[in-house]
C-alpha cells in the first residue's frame, strides 16, 4: 500500500513539473538539428547535488540560458554535461547559472567544435 502511494506521488510530481514547464524535459529536435554543427560541449564538476531533484534544478537553470541545446546532470557523478552554442552563451555564464541556485561549479572539460 505504501509503495503504491509513493509511486502515485512520484508520478504526480513528475507530471506537475512537466505541466509547469514542459521544456524542462523536452528538447525540440528541430532546434538541436539547426545548430548542432556549431555546438560545443562542456563538462562541469558540480558539488552539492544530493538527489534527482538537484539534477532537475541544475537542468532547468541551465536550460533557461539562450543557446543551450542539451543538459545532462548527475548527482551520483557530481557533474553536468552541457551542449551549447558558443556564439550565444559562454561556459562562465553556465557556471554562474548553476551557482546562482546554490551549487558549486567548476568547468572540468571543454570540447572544441567538431567540423
Secondary structure, DSSP 8 states (H G I E B T S, - for coil): -HHHHHHHHHHHHHHHHHHH-GGGT---HHHHHHHGGGEEEEEEEEES--SHHHHHHHHHHHHTSTTEEEEEEETTTTEEEEEEETTT--HHHHHHHHHHTT-EEEEEEEE----
